[in-house]
Amino acid sequence: MGTYTRLPLQIVRGKGCWVWDSEGRCFLDAVAGIASCTLGHSDKALRRTLTRQLKNIQHVSNLYQISEQEQLAHWLAENSCADKVFFCNSGAEANEAAIKLARKYAHKVKGIERPKILVANKSFHGRTLATVSATGQFQYQRDFEPLVDGFHFFPYNDIDYFSNLVNNLESPAPNIAAVLIEPLQGEGGVIPGDKSFFNRIKELCIKHKILLIFDEVQTGMGRTGTLWGYEQFPVEPDAFTLAKGLGGGHPIGALLVKNEFNLFEAGDHASTFGGNPFACKAGLTVSQEIKNRKILNNVIERGKELQEGLDYLVKKFPNTLEATRGVGLIQGLVLSKDSNLTAQDITLSAINSKLLVVPAGKKVVRMVPPLIINKNEISKIINRLSLAIKQIKS
Ligand SMILES: *Cc1c(COP(=O)(O)O)cnc(C)c1O
């Protein structure tokens, strides 16, 4: 339907951090299906477990017990601050579930009739009607009014603004049910959350019994070098959402909650495909491989090298580049305000240098490679990016 501006490239095959197009050209992939192909392309373990899963059973619906779903839920609960999991198929769906949970919490626990959920400017929570209403970027909402009611925006990383908002006795303070926030804003421009800001949010949420929900759709599953983005502060949420990296390229989303906030009862929420055996086997394999292959160490080391390489590019091209931002293997290269270059210009030029990158807003080039990337491939990203910038400038 023309909802995407597509790049002039058809990818037909992949292996690890490399992909090949229909003309046989080979590219280094620092996009990974937008932070999704955690183990890279055509991973051996995923191939093996998913082939076996297809031979057994693919989909049965949630009318029945699903052992793969239970195993993945156990793994997630054992390895996070949460206890219970609801499975769906995407990030937007996971956040929809979180928004419904927050509303139920407001009605059942807090006795609020018209609850507000606090969300950040420049946030991104998805494209369904409720999640786009929660997204703090007007370009995604334009033409889709009336939006879903009940969201109130605040500037990200602004402690004073947030404190005043929550401590204010006038509207919306008494009606605040939840805060929905990304530990690091991905689509909004790779903006890491401040430790002190998140600590203050946690403090205020405890004080006012506000549900704290993290959108870990992009930061979860090891992307930042810890399994969960919230470990970077560290600040534990009451609930959080996952999708992108969870299935290693296969669609799956999840809402995780602590027991205390497990308010959904039978019939409250559902999904036909959510938690199907195939998707959960993918999630389980990715989870186990992250542990078995000590992938978190790799994210920390490669992330450092990537950031150092990008810092070097900022020094090398001071008129074009302004800064680098990011944590682990989600890194952004910020273009200088004075330059009229856009992230899309760099993305197109990088294709000529056989490198795939993805914009995060107009002025930030984002790199979210597979978490299994090696040292040599990191230096290739830097070399090719350097070439791409040089080519544009001349
Ligand atoms: C990508 C993303 C979403 C939306 O996920 P979909 O699977 O595209 O619906 C939501 N939140 C964050 C933080 C994301 O990065």
The ligand as an ORCA input file, in Angstrom:
! r2SCAN-3c Opt
* xyz 0 1
  C       9.847     -1.056     17.266
  C       9.304     -0.572     18.559
  C       7.945     -0.726     18.884
  C       6.947     -1.302     17.917
  O       7.202     -2.626     17.649
  P       6.424     -3.349     16.412
  O       6.857     -4.757     16.523
  O       6.893     -2.664     15.163
  O       4.983     -3.150     16.634
  C       7.534     -0.301     20.132
  N       8.384      0.241     21.016
  C       9.695      0.399     20.741
  C      10.602      0.980     21.773
  C      10.200      0.021     19.499
  O      11.489      0.194     19.211
*
